[in-house]
């Protein structure tokens, strides 16, 4: 693949790159943390989390020895919580098996939890200047437009084709800067809608620009319809005004986070019945469902929910909830809820409680 203006791209990057905090460091640990946080998350969202994280855990040793709940509380709101758990698990391996140094070999680094081919390529190129080409959504958009690739970018053959192109055009003397330059160009100039082609260092050779096709390249086939679920949640209180929260199993989605007990509504079941059934299954108790506390909508990566939260009381009140489907259950005062890490939807409930 000849003729790609890589030098022009690097010159553009030198003068137009955003001053992101992880770019100020050549510490492989800092670069590793940033790449994990940036998985499926926008740069603007990551920046404050990254700054707080590095302040709390400035090195791999501090991260490895941190309490899990403290870690998840710091990650609260960033989403995809398995990233945090995997990052800490990997940090412990780095400490115990690599003397605290992030490995620079491909087979070693990809063996760490949470690191796949894309993240391995990003870390190795940026932190260790090894010649691995990175292909993310931004790179796919830039290269498909530049080379006029009209095939569906969701398809594996198209992704493979773009990876082969990226491998071939990679600047092997500056692989980290080159990868970041391509991603930066896609994020700031070669955007999905209304790209700023007049300010693009690749415009002269870009097929999509020359053929006025930036509105149809890249082509992405329609995504599958995202399912929607109604979730019934019980705000179970006792005579002291405390609320019952449950700790989700470590291996589950949102593992290690606390939540108000509840679950998915079944067909032909009222949402109040859902709450009663779920609390019986999860806690082994019978409850009386009182008035609704609030409804809220939330979107996850592969589904959407409407969460319906109800005040509940034990009936009879001498029952003892047990963690049938969670790691632990706990009665806490509303003022104590801020101490615990919650998923986003449940966090909205806790924030509303603080305003009562």
N, C-alpha and C positions, 0 to 999 in steps of 0.2 A: 504494500500500500504506500505508494510514493506521493510526494507532493504535499503532504500535510504540513501546514505552516506552524510547526511546533515552536520555533523560536519567537515568532510573533505572539503566540499564545503566552509564552513565559514572560515576555516583556510586558504584555498587558497585565498579567497577574502581579508582576512586581509593583506596578503602579496603582492597581485598582482592587487588590485584595482587601477584604474587610478585616479590621483589627480584632480578630476573635481571640479570646483569652488563651486557648490551647495552642495557638500559633506562636505565642510568646515563649513557649517552652520546648526544649528538645528532650525532655525527660520521657522515656518510653512509657512510664506509668501514667503520666498525664495524658499522653496521646491515646493510650489504651482506654482510659476512662472516658475521654471525649468521644471516641468512636463507638463505644457501647451506648452512651447516652444518645448519640445521633442516629442510632438505628430506629427508623420509622418515626422520627421526631424532628420537628423543625428547629433550625439553628436558634431562632429567637427564643424559643421555649427553653432550650437547653442551657443557654448562657448563665442565668442565675443559679440553676441547679448545679452546674459544673463548678462555679465559684464557691458555693457553699460546701460542696462535696470535697473539693481539694483542701479547703480550709479545715474541715473536720478530719479528713483522712489524707494527710499530705504525702504519705508514702504507702507502699504495699503492706508494710508491717502493721501500720495503724488500721488499715482496712481489714486485714486478715484477723485481727484480734477484736474487732468491734462487735458489740452485741447486735444480734440480728434485728431486734426491734428498733434499736437506734438507727441502724442502716436504713430500714424500710421507712421509718419516720422521716428521715432526710430525703428519701426518694418520693415521698408522698405527693401525688399529683402529677408525676412525670409519666406514669403509666408503664405498661409492659414490665411488671414487677419481677418477672423471672430474670430480667437483665441484672437487677441488683443482686438477687440471690446467686446467680451464676458468676457474677463478677467477684463476689466475696469468696465463693468456693474456689474459683480459679486463683484468687490472690493467695489463699492458703496453700495451694499446690505450688505456686511460684516461690513462696517462702520456704516450704518444706523440701521441695525437690530441685529448685533452681537457685538456692541461696539468695532469694529476694530479688533476682534479676529476671525481668521479663525475657523469655527466650527469643533468640533471633532466627532460629531455624523454623522453616515452614511446618514440618511435621510436628515439632514440639509445640508451636504456638497454636496450631489448629486443634491440638488435642485438648486445649483448655476449654472449660465450659463457657458457652456464650460466644465463642469465636468460630465463625464459618469462613468459607473462602473469601467473601467480600471483605470482612473485617480483618482477616489475616493479611490480605493484600494491602489494605489501607495502613495498618500498623507497620508492616515490614517496609513499605515504601517510604512512609513519612518519618518513622522513628529510626529506621536502620538503613535507609537509602538503598533498599534492595529492589530489583527490577520486576515488580509485580504490578500489573495494570488493574486499576479499580474501575468497576462498572456499576454505577448506581443509576437512579432514574434521571438525574441531571446529565450524566455522561451518555446515556442511551438517547436522550433528546438531542444533544449536541451532535453526536456522531450520525444518528439517523438523518438529521437534516443536512449535515455537511455532505454526506455521501448519497443522499437521496433515497434512502431505504424506505420503501413504502409498505413493507410487510408488517403484519401484526406484531407489535413488540411484546405482547403477552406470550407469544409462542416460543417454545424452547429453541427451534432452529434460528429464529431471528436473534434471540439473546446470545446464542452461540456465535453467530456471525459478528455481532457487535463486539463481543469479547475478543474474538480473533483480530478484529481491526484494532481494538485498544491495545492488545499485546504487541501488534506490529508497529504502531506509531509511537509507542511509549519512548520517551526520552530516557535512556538508560543511565545517563550521567546525573540526571536530576529527577528521578522517578517520583519522589514525594511532591515536589513543586509542580510537576507536570500533572499528576493526578489531581491535586488540589486545584490547579488552574482550570482543568476541564470541568470539575464539579462546581467551581465558583462561577464560571461562565454560564453554566446551565441555571444556576440559582439566581443570578443577578441580571443577565443579559438575554440569554437564549431561553426565556421563560415560556411556559406552556401557552399562554395567551399574550398577544401583542409583544413579541420579542423586539428588543431594541437593536435591530440589525445594523443601523447606521453607526452603532458604537461597538460592533463586534469585530475582533481582529481576524476572524475567519470568513467574513462576509464575501470577500473576493472569490473564494473558491467554493462557497456553499451552494449546493445544487438546489436546495429548498428555497433559498433566498433568490437565486437567479431565475427560478421558474415560478416565483410567487406562490410557493406551496407550503409555507410555514404554518398555514392554518390546517393542513391535512397531514402533515408529517411532524411528528411520528403518528402512526395510526395505532390505536389501541381498541381492541374489540370490547363490546359492552361487558361490564362485570355482571356477575350473577346477582340476582335479587337478594338483598340482605334480609334475613328473617327478623321478625319482631316478636318479642315475648313480653307478657305481663307478669310482673314479679310482685308477690305479696310479702310484706315484711312486717314483723311484729315488734313494736316498741314496748317491750315487756317491762313493767315497773313493779316495784314492791312497795310495802307500806312506809318505807323510809325514803321513798322518792328516787331510789337508785334504778338504773337501767341495766338490762342484761345484754352483754355483748359476747360474741363467739369468735374464736381464733380459727381461721381457715387452715386446713391441712397444708403443710409445706409443699407437697407435690401437686396440689391443685392449682388451677388458675387463680391468681390473686393470693397465692399461698403466703402465709405468714402475716396477713393483714387481718384486722378485726372487722366485724360486721354485725349488724342487727340480724337476727335469724329470720329466715324466710326462704322462698323459692318460687319456682315457675308455676303459673296457673295451668291447670289441666282443662281439657275441653269440657264444656257443660258444668263448670264449677265456678261459683261466685268467688270474687277475690277475697272476701271475708272467710269463706270456707278454705281457700288456699292457705291463708294465714294459720287457721286452726290446725289444718292437716300438717303443714310444714313444721310448726312448733312441736306438735306431737311426735313427728318422726325425728326431728333433730334434737329435741330436748327431753322427750319422754313425759311431757306435761300437757294437761288440759288447760285451755285459756278461754277467757271471755274477751271477744273482740269489741272494743269500744269505738269511739269516733275516729275518723281518719285524721292523721297528722299532716300528711301532704302527699302529693303526686309529683313525680319528676321524670323527665325523659333523659336517657343517656345512650351514647353510641360507643360500642366497642369495635374492634377491627372487623369482626365477622358477623355481628348481629347488633340489634338495637333493643332497648328495653324501655318499658314504662314501669316505674317502680311506685307501688302504692303502699304507703306506710301507715299503720294503724296503731293507736294506743291499745295495749292489752294488759290484762290482769290474770294472775294465776287463779284458777277456780277448780278445786278449793285452794286456798292460799298456802297450805302447809306442804305443798309439793316441792321437791328439790330438783331443779333442772340438771340434766347430765349431758355431757358432750358426746352424743351418739355419732355425730357426723363432723365434729370439729376437734381440734387439739385440746381446747380448753374453753370453758365459759366463765364469765366473771360479772359480778354485780359492781357497777361503778356509779359514782355521783356524776350528774351532768357536767359539773365543773372539771371533772377528771378526764373527760373524753379527749381533750386536746393532747393528752400524754400518749395516746395510742395511734398507730398508723392505720388509716382506713382507706379503702378504695374510693374513687371519686364520687360515685353516687351516694355512698354512705356518708362521706365527708360532708356532702351538702346537707344531709339530715342533721349531723352534729353541729354544723354552723347555724342552722335554723334553731336548734335547741338552745344555743347560747343566747339567742335574741329573745327568748320567752321571759 
